[in-house]
Amino acid sequence: MGELSDHTKLMNIVLALSSEKIQGWPNEFWKVGYNKIYIEPNIRISFNGRDNKTSNPDILLFSSEYKHFVIIDCKSRTLKDEQTQKYIELKKNPKIIPAYVPISVSNPQNIISDCSFVSFYEDICNNSLVISENIPILHVIKQNDSEIVEKIELKVGHFQNSKLNSVFPISINAPIPNHLYPFDIHKEDWPAFVEYVLRELIRFAINNQKFNEEMLLKNAHKYWDYIDSDKKKSLKKRVRYILVKLRDGKLKNYLKKEKENKENKMWFIDIDSDKKLQSFISLCYSCIEELKKDSGKQLLLDDVYNK
């Protein structure tokens, strides 16, 4: 698959640590009990004297045993103080979180929460707000700048659960499992996003199956059911854009959309013979090769980021 943004790679790393079983990867968060996952939930908070501000952590983990939320944000080299302050507010008032995620807690007053940043870069450890608030920073160390992760260290701060602190450093020595969260809406992820769409189109064609954007994404995204509804809308909008571009371009003789059934029009691959199916599959693979060569410029699928 195509190259991914650092943000998406870090999402995959955190999900692997929080999953029951990913081949070749440790699952230290899961073992300690952090096995409930929510991706980009919209949490309303009162912030700086204003109501209805929104906090959107990348990943929210929860341990039923410890009644502990861990708010995780995947970062590059810099932090925005306002975003950090929102997470600090959630740490101070964790009882509001269950109102925004599908979880039942018998006594919300007993809930605790921590915010944490995970990054490939140590630079964020020097942030004054992070230091003053003792916020845990997880540093992901790669092998010679490759895609092999050597270990993850807890560089700054600590979690309120000592058992969670005790799992660090985590030794790994395995490639990033990018299939867990295979793409996001970031520009760097665009070639991989389009490639997954093309591969799903091949699958639908072979099965002679009609489909919509939700069906396609649910097939491609292992953690689709854990993603917040607003983020799902953004991903479906991008898939719709890709499908329209392919229908009007490279796949115009194959990719169609129903004319009837206005409420829920389905996409389908117009194929009436094995020969035509093989031609369609070959065309999709040639499009994938174009993506690898020039990130989709010949497919005219990257102009969504230039509008």
Secondary structure, DSSP 8 states (H G I E B T S, - for coil): -----HHHHHHHHHHHHTSS--TT---HHHHHT--EEEES--EEEEETTEEEEEE--SEEEEETTTTEEEEEEEESS---HHHHHHHHHHHH-GGGGGGTTT---S-GGG-EEEEEEEES-GGGGG-HHHHHHT--EEEEEEGGGSSEEEEEEEEE---S-HHHHTT-SEEEEEE--TTSS---SSGGGHHHHHHHHHHHHHHHHHTT--B-HHHHHHHH-TTGGGB-HHHHHHHHHHHHHHHHHHHHTTTTTTEEE-SS-TTS--EEE---SHHHHHHHHHHHHHHHHHHHHHTTTTTT-SGGGG-
